[in-house]
Amino acid sequence: MAKQYPLPDESQGRFPVTPKGLKWYLGSIIALVIFLYILASYFTESSPDRVIEGLPIIFRFVVNDLWPPNWGYIDTVFFALLETWNIALISTTIAVVLALPISFIAASNINRNMFFYQIVRNALNLLRTIPEVILAVLFVAVVGIGAVSGILALIVFSLGILAKLISETIESIDRGPMEAVRASGGNVYQVIKYGVMPQIKPQYASYSLYVLEINVKASVVLGFVGAGGIGIILRQQLSLFNYSNVASIIIVLFIAISLIDFISNRLRERLE
């Protein structure tokens, strides 16, 4: 008697044999990705052998130049780090406040005027296309070197991120409470207060903490273009080849950012 094999369960969409067309499709994608990697490596001259040759140089630089750190420089690093934290905190706070009303305008289930809705969405897309470093350079040219230019740059940068995240959260909420408020004669303000805010509060707080993390790291980079914070002294010490001081800055930054990330992650876990 011939052995019988079970038929595929078509009702549940499970088939034991992969179609040949799918295999060719996946194979062509993998081949294309490999080709693009090879092409990028050729044009950027970043072949693996060059990377391997550079590893001993990096090791000697870390051992001979960066170590040991200048622990006496920690006091200077601490005050610069405090300025970096203040830049990130102030810019995030202002962006969080400004992003909320903009998010309602950028949400299609709140803003029923599609023309105005598209204008706001395109403006937010434009903000996100400008890197924070470019924004910092522009504000340094306008208000001068210092923390103010860094705060203004991060406000604009954070506004684009927060408004997008919050507006998409608003668009994905349950519309039942909103329609109930509208049906009872509620205006737009009441719809937002009773139908929207109770649903988005956890995400709103979580996104705010997430952007604060980003701004702490971004404010370090902004210091390289004169926007205040610890990045200024890092650029100065690099230009003077004071690598022991650079090592102190890197160690303090690593500890501070790790601590901020840990606290922020724990807070966001409690909010979710």
C-alpha positions as CSV (number, residue, x, y, z in Angstrom):
1,M,0.0,0.0,0.0
2,A,1.4,3.4,-1.0
3,K,2.3,5.8,1.7
4,Q,-0.1,8.7,1.9
5,Y,1.2,12.2,2.7
6,P,-1.0,14.9,4.4
7,L,-2.3,17.5,2.2
8,P,-1.5,21.2,2.9
9,D,-3.9,23.0,5.2
10,E,-5.1,25.6,2.7
11,S,-7.7,27.0,5.2
12,Q,-4.9,28.2,7.4
13,G,-2.6,29.2,4.6
14,R,0.2,26.8,5.4
15,F,2.1,25.1,2.5
16,P,5.1,22.9,3.1
17,V,6.8,23.7,-0.2
18,T,8.2,27.2,-0.9
19,P,7.3,28.4,-4.5
20,K,10.3,28.6,-6.8
21,G,9.4,32.1,-7.8
22,L,9.8,33.2,-4.1
23,K,13.3,31.6,-3.9
24,W,14.4,33.4,-7.0
25,Y,12.9,36.7,-5.7
26,L,14.7,36.4,-2.3
27,G,18.0,35.3,-4.1
28,S,17.9,38.3,-6.4
29,I,17.3,40.7,-3.4
30,I,20.3,39.2,-1.5
31,A,22.5,39.4,-4.7
32,L,21.5,43.1,-5.2
33,V,22.3,44.0,-1.5
34,I,25.7,42.3,-1.8
35,F,26.4,44.2,-5.1
36,L,25.4,47.5,-3.5
37,Y,27.7,46.8,-0.5
38,I,30.6,46.0,-2.8
39,L,29.9,49.2,-4.9
40,A,29.7,51.4,-1.8
41,S,32.9,49.9,-0.5
42,Y,34.7,50.6,-3.8
43,F,33.6,54.2,-4.0
44,T,34.2,55.0,-0.4
45,E,37.6,53.1,-0.4
46,S,36.5,51.3,2.8
47,S,37.6,47.8,2.0
48,P,37.7,45.3,4.9
49,D,41.5,45.0,4.6
50,R,41.9,48.8,5.3
51,V,39.7,48.5,8.4
52,I,41.8,45.5,9.6
53,E,45.0,47.4,9.0
54,G,43.7,50.4,11.0
55,L,42.8,48.3,14.1
56,P,46.4,48.3,15.5
57,I,46.6,52.1,15.0
58,I,43.4,52.6,17.0
59,F,44.7,50.3,19.7
60,R,48.0,52.2,20.0
61,F,46.1,55.5,20.1
62,V,43.9,54.4,23.0
63,V,46.8,52.9,25.0
64,N,49.5,55.5,24.3
65,D,47.5,58.7,24.0
66,L,44.1,58.4,25.7
67,W,45.4,56.5,28.7
68,P,45.7,57.5,31.5
69,P,42.9,60.2,31.7
70,N,43.6,63.5,33.5
71,W,41.4,63.1,36.5
72,G,42.2,66.6,37.6
73,Y,40.2,67.8,34.6
74,I,37.0,66.3,35.9
75,D,35.8,69.5,37.6
76,T,36.0,71.4,34.3
77,V,34.2,68.6,32.5
78,F,31.5,68.4,35.1
79,F,30.5,72.1,34.8
80,A,30.5,71.8,31.0
81,L,28.4,68.6,31.3
82,L,25.9,70.5,33.5
83,E,25.6,73.2,30.8
84,T,24.9,70.4,28.2
85,W,22.2,68.9,30.4
86,N,20.6,72.4,30.9
87,I,20.6,72.9,27.1
88,A,18.9,69.6,26.5
89,L,16.4,70.0,29.4
90,I,15.3,73.5,28.5
91,S,15.0,72.8,24.8
92,T,13.1,69.6,25.4
93,T,10.7,71.3,27.8
94,I,9.9,74.1,25.4
95,A,9.5,71.7,22.5
96,V,7.2,69.4,24.5
97,V,4.9,72.3,25.3
98,L,4.9,73.6,21.7
99,A,4.5,70.2,20.0
100,L,1.2,69.4,21.7
101,P,-1.0,72.0,20.0
102,I,0.8,71.5,16.7
103,S,0.2,67.7,16.9
104,F,-3.6,68.3,17.1
105,I,-3.4,70.4,14.0
106,A,-1.3,67.7,12.3
107,A,-3.8,64.9,13.1
108,S,-6.4,64.2,10.4
109,N,-9.1,63.1,12.9
110,I,-8.9,66.4,14.7
111,N,-8.1,68.8,11.9
112,R,-10.8,68.2,9.3
113,N,-9.4,70.9,6.9
114,M,-7.3,68.8,4.6
115,F,-5.6,71.8,2.9
116,F,-4.4,73.2,6.3
117,Y,-3.6,69.6,7.4
118,Q,-1.3,69.0,4.5
119,I,0.4,72.4,5.0
120,V,1.2,71.5,8.6
121,R,2.4,68.0,7.7
122,N,4.7,69.3,5.0
123,A,6.1,71.9,7.4
124,L,6.9,69.2,9.9
125,N,8.5,67.1,7.2
126,L,10.7,70.1,6.3
127,L,11.8,70.5,9.9
128,R,12.9,66.9,10.1
129,T,15.0,67.1,7.0
130,I,17.3,69.7,8.4
131,P,20.0,68.1,10.6
132,E,20.5,69.6,14.1
133,V,24.1,70.6,13.3
134,I,22.9,72.7,10.4
135,L,20.3,74.3,12.6
136,A,23.0,75.1,15.2
137,V,25.2,76.7,12.6
138,L,22.3,78.9,11.5
139,F,21.5,80.0,15.0
140,V,25.1,80.6,15.9
141,A,25.3,82.9,12.9
142,V,22.2,84.7,14.2
143,V,22.6,84.9,18.0
144,G,26.3,84.1,18.3
145,I,28.3,81.4,20.0
146,G,26.9,80.0,23.2
147,A,24.1,77.9,24.8
148,V,21.3,80.0,23.4
149,S,22.0,78.9,19.8
150,G,22.1,75.3,21.0
151,I,18.8,75.6,22.8
152,L,17.1,77.2,19.7
153,A,18.5,74.6,17.4
154,L,17.3,71.7,19.6
155,I,13.8,73.3,20.0
156,V,13.3,73.3,16.3
157,F,14.8,69.8,15.9
158,S,12.7,68.3,18.7
159,L,9.6,70.0,17.5
160,G,9.7,68.1,14.2
161,I,10.2,64.7,15.9
162,L,7.7,65.2,18.7
163,A,4.9,66.6,16.6
164,K,5.2,63.7,14.1
165,L,5.2,61.0,16.8
166,I,2.3,62.6,18.8
167,S,0.2,63.4,15.8
168,E,0.5,59.8,14.5
169,T,-0.5,58.6,18.0
170,I,-3.6,60.8,17.9
171,E,-4.6,59.4,14.5
172,S,-4.4,55.9,15.8
173,I,-6.5,56.2,19.0
174,D,-9.9,54.8,19.5
175,R,-12.4,57.2,17.9
176,G,-15.3,56.1,20.1
177,P,-14.7,58.6,23.0
178,M,-14.2,61.4,20.5
179,E,-17.4,60.7,18.6
180,A,-19.3,60.4,21.9
181,V,-18.1,63.9,22.9
182,R,-19.0,65.3,19.5
183,A,-22.4,63.6,19.6
184,S,-23.2,65.2,23.0
185,G,-22.4,68.7,21.5
186,G,-18.8,69.1,22.6
187,N,-16.6,71.6,20.8
188,V,-13.0,70.9,19.6
189,Y,-11.5,71.8,22.9
190,Q,-13.8,69.3,24.8
191,V,-13.1,66.6,22.2
192,I,-9.4,67.0,22.8
193,K,-9.7,67.2,26.6
194,Y,-12.1,64.3,27.2
195,G,-11.7,62.2,24.1
196,V,-8.0,62.5,23.1
197,M,-5.8,63.4,26.1
198,P,-6.7,60.5,28.3
199,Q,-5.7,58.1,25.5
200,I,-2.3,59.7,24.6
201,K,-0.9,60.8,28.0
202,P,1.4,57.7,28.4
203,Q,2.8,58.0,24.9
204,Y,3.1,61.7,25.2
205,A,5.2,61.4,28.4
206,S,7.2,58.5,26.9
207,Y,8.1,60.4,23.7
208,S,9.1,63.4,25.7
209,L,11.6,61.3,27.7
210,Y,12.9,59.7,24.5
211,V,13.5,63.1,22.9
212,L,15.3,64.3,26.1
213,E,17.7,61.4,25.6
214,I,18.3,62.4,22.0
215,N,18.9,66.0,22.9
216,V,21.5,65.2,25.6
217,K,23.5,63.3,23.0
218,A,22.8,65.9,20.2
219,S,23.9,68.8,22.4
220,V,27.4,67.3,22.7
221,V,27.7,67.4,18.9
222,L,26.3,70.9,18.7
223,G,29.2,72.1,20.9
224,F,31.6,71.5,18.0
225,V,30.0,74.3,16.1
226,G,29.9,76.7,19.0
227,A,26.4,76.0,20.4
228,G,27.6,75.6,24.0
229,G,28.0,72.7,26.3
230,I,30.6,70.0,26.7
231,G,31.2,69.8,22.9
232,I,33.1,73.1,23.0
233,I,35.8,71.9,25.4
234,L,36.0,68.6,23.6
235,R,36.7,70.4,20.4
236,Q,39.3,72.6,22.2
237,Q,41.1,69.7,23.7
238,L,41.2,67.8,20.5
239,S,42.6,70.8,18.6
240,L,45.3,71.2,21.3
241,F,46.1,67.4,21.2
242,N,45.4,67.1,25.0
243,Y,44.3,63.5,24.7
244,S,44.4,62.8,28.4
245,N,41.8,65.6,28.9
246,V,39.8,64.1,26.0
247,A,39.8,60.8,27.7
248,S,38.4,62.4,30.9
249,I,35.6,64.0,28.8
250,I,34.7,60.7,27.1
251,I,34.6,58.8,30.4
252,V,32.3,61.4,32.1
253,L,30.1,61.5,29.0
254,F,29.8,57.7,28.9
255,I,28.8,57.6,32.6
256,A,26.4,60.5,32.3
257,I,24.6,59.3,29.1
258,S,24.4,55.7,30.4
259,L,22.8,56.9,33.6
260,I,20.3,59.1,31.7
261,D,19.4,56.3,29.4
262,F,18.9,53.9,32.3
263,I,16.6,56.3,34.2
264,S,14.7,57.2,31.1
265,N,14.1,53.6,30.1
266,R,12.9,52.7,33.6
267,L,10.5,55.7,33.5
268,R,9.2,54.8,30.0
269,E,8.6,51.2,31.1
270,R,6.4,52.4,33.9
271,L,4.4,54.6,31.6
272,E,3.7,52.0,29.0
